[in-house]
Amino acid sequence: GREADLTESAYRDHPATVKHGLRAYIGLPITVDGAFFGSLSLSAFEPREPFQPAEEEFLRLLAQWVGREIENRDHLAALGEASLGLRAAFTADKGCRIVVL
């Protein structure tokens, strides 16, 4: 969501608005492998001009990038585990060798 002035929105009584004194907010979801992972958000203690489409697009791209980096990390970890499993399986048979080029 995006709110340039939380005091004028449906979120004016939200606990984060009240407790932390937030006055402006923009946030977009981070997805990892198609599932919701979290959100990337920016907030301010003062109201501001309405968010521009370019600002929202920048945050959307940033959230997408973060999600892809998390996916890459997870996929590389899974690849490393699979590699160790294959190495163990092949080295258990003394007649096999693994050559990495």
Secondary structure, 3 states (H helix, E strand, C coil): CEECCHHHCCCCCCHHHHHHCCCEEEEEEEEECCEEEEEEEEEECCCCCCCCHHHHHHHHHHHHHHHHHHHHHHHHHHHHHHHHHHHHHHHHCCCCCCCCC
